[in-house]
Every structure is written in structure tokens, then in C-alpha cells.
């Protein structure tokens, strides 16, 4: 195996799988048995091994390692940043004009939940604006949107919205209690 092998049924469900084998070109942070998140439609090829169909990935296609049951229990790899992707506000800034639902999803800011080991400019808790065309890998879980994006696809830090900060504190308190 020249890469990282994951069972093929993983690709049809979501972008999660369990690492079954690692070749010589694998990432030193990934171990056999790790639960990982990977880029959609990114497998190099597939093969059968003892009746099990496996997909092979380059290490760059693995976004992060899951270490718990919560969607936010992720350790990103390399230069990936893992964000809670904010929904847009109900109104256009400074007006009483209500945004249509289609514009709320175009909002490209998020709160950093975790950063990969190669990320030096951003930290957990930062609110970032990111490039909508930067090939971000996103998913939804339990009504919340998350996104993996490489640090080069991030424009800048932006101020935390008061409402968003209160929501984050409320959510964190609910999780602990």
C-alpha cells in the first residue's frame, strides 16, 4: 500500500473511516485503527484484501483524526484549520432588510475549533473569514456546520459578534453540565 487504506463503504456514508493500513508514504501522525475524516471523492484507487474492499488515499487527503464521539473532537492534520462555520445574520448589516435563506449560507466566517500542527497564524477561538473558493471540506452534524480549510485559504481574523460569542459560551456550558 502506497498511502493510507480505509474500507470502501466509508466513502458512501460520509467522509469518515477507520485506517486499516499505512504505507511507507503515510503520515507519522496517523496510526492503524485511527478514525479519520477525509476529502470527498479523493481516493486514489481501491483494491480487495481478504474479501474487504479498501480505498487508498494520499496523506494530504486525510483532514483530521477523530478522538471522541462529538463532531468537534477532531485533531486536524498538517495545515488544516477546523472551524464551526457561522450562519449569516438575519438582517443585512445596518438595515432592517431580512436576508433570504440562500444568502445566509453564503456567509464565510467561522470560529476556530482546532488547528493542525503546521498552522502558526491562527488559534482556537479566533473568528476567521475564509475564501469561499478555497476547496473547503464541509459537513453538518447535529444542526451545526463545520469546515476544514487550509490556512492559506483564510483571509483574516475578524471581530467576534456578541451574539455568536454568547451562543458559544452557552453551548460550551451545556456540554459540560
N, C-alpha and C positions, 0 to 999 in steps of 0.2 A: 504494500500500500504506500503510495507516494502522496501522503496527505492525511486527512482525518476521516475515518469511516463512521457513518451513522446509519441506522436502519432506514430503509427506503420509505416505510409507511409514515415516517415523521414528516416528510415533505407535504403530504396531502392534508394533514391536520392543521398545524400551524408551523411556525419556524422554530420548533423545539425538537431536540433529540438527545439521545444518550450516546456518548462516544464509545465505540466498540473496539477501535484500533487506531493507532497513531504511527505514521511512517516517519522516516528519518527527517523529513522536511516539516514536521509538526511544530507546534508552538510549545515552548517549555512550560507555559502556564496551564496547558490543557492536559488532563490525565484521563486514562481509560476509566469509564464509569461516570465522568462528569456529565451533568445535564447542561446543554448549551443552547443558545439562541443563534440561528444562522440566517444569512440573507436569503430571501425568497428566490427560487429558481436559480440557485447558484452552484448546484452540484456539478462537478466536472464530468463524472460518469458514474455508472453503477455496476455492481457485479454480485454474483451469488457466492456465498461462503457457507458451506454446510447447510444449505437449504434456506438461508436467510439472505434477503436482498439488502445490500448496503449501498449507500451513496458516498462518494468521495468528494471532499471539499479541500480547497487550499486553506491554509491557516487564516488568510485575510478575509475569508468568507464567514468565519466564526466571529460573532459580535461580542458575546459575553458568556459568562458561566453563571448558571442559576445556583444559588446556595441555600434557598429556602422555598417555602410554598407561596409567598407573597410575590406579586408581579414586580415589586420594587427590590426584591432580593437578588440583585444582579451585580456581578463584577465585570465591567466592560474590559475588553482586551485592547491592546495597542493604543491607537489614538482616538478611540471611540468615546463619545460622551453620551450618557443615558439621561434623558430628560422626561419629566412629566410635561406633556405638550398641552399648553393652555388653550382653552376655548376663548374665542374673541368675546369682547364685552357686548352687552345687549344693545348699546347705543353707539353711533359714530361719535368719536371724541368731540367734546364741547357742544354737542347738539342733543336735541330730543328725538332725533331720527332713529328709528329702530332698524338695526341691521337685519337683512334677511338671513335665514339659516345658512344658505350657501356661502355667505361672506364670513360667518363665524368660524367655519372650518378653514378659512384661508389665513388665519392668524398664525404667525410663525415665531412664537416665543415659547419658552419653556423654562421650568425650574430644574436645575441640575440635581439628579438623584445619586449619580455615581460617575466617576471618570476612570478611563483606562490609565495604565502606568506611564504611557508616553505623553499624556496631557499635562502641560505645565501652566497654561494661562487661565484655567477655569477650576472652580472648586465646588463642592456640594453646597447647594443653597443659592448659587448665582442664578439670576434670571437672564437668559440669553436670547438674542434674536438670531435666527439661522436662515440660511439660504433655502428657499423652497425648491430649488432645482439641484440640490446637493446630494441626490440619491439617498435621502434619509430612509431608514427602515423603520416603519411604524407598525404598531399594533394596539388593539384595545383590549382591556381586561377589567372586568367589574365596573364598567361605565367610565373608565379613565383612559385617556390616550397617552401612549408613551412613544418615544422616538429615540433611535440610535443615530448619531450623526458624527462624522469625523470632525475633529476640531478645526480643520481648515474650512469647513462649511459653515462656521459660526462667524457672524459679523461682529457682534459686540455684546458687552454687558448692558442691560437696561434696568432702570429702577423697578423695584418690586411694587406691584399695585397693592394698595392697602387691603382691598377685598381678597386678593389672592393670598396674601400673607396670612390673613386671619383664617382662611379656609385651610391652608397648610397646617397651621398650628392646631386647629380644630381636628383635622384628620389625624395628626400625629397623637393627640391626646386620646382620641377614640381608639386608636390601635393599641395603645399601652394599657388602657383601662379595661 
